């Protein structure tokens, strides 16, 4: 049954989602700083890359509220305090939160939007929910590699890319320094996870 947007739960859910995405962006920016301290530039890049996508999600949710420009929307909500001096912990926390956004949060927000007659908003919630699942999977993969000491090592010959200069190394273990730009091995990312992936993936 369609309801007036100004009096909808969907309006409040959009603001909750905007707040959540904005906070996630900042949490990932802070996590990136911790990764940089630990000379894990590849993890820094993953957090920064994801933070930028969270900003994009926040923009999508915020844009759905444009007809209420100039008003204040009061909402309640619970948001995580993910503070740790350990990058592995931060990856696991991020994975948990992304999965929670995927389901139940954004799925339930999408269902409510459908119930209230806001198809476009529902589509945004459902599609972004799917993206959050990808985020969770990515954080989980990097956490697993860290736990298994395989962040820079593979059981089989694999392509790794230096995030600084783009050099592609193929092997089972990255060199201590990039042979091209001499940056530390912390800059190497598995090629299939590089946002700049080439044809060798």
Secondary structure as UniProt FT lines:
FT   HELIX           5..7
FT   HELIX           9..37
FT   TURN            38..39
FT   HELIX           41..63
FT   TURN            64..65
FT   HELIX           66..68
FT   TURN            69..70
FT   HELIX           87..100
FT   HELIX           101..106
FT   HELIX           107..116
FT   HELIX           119..147
FT   TURN            148..149
FT   STRAND          153..162
FT   TURN            163..165
FT   STRAND          168..173
FT   TURN            179..181
FT   HELIX           185..187
FT   STRAND          188..190
FT   HELIX           191..193
FT   TURN            195..196
FT   TURN            199..200
//
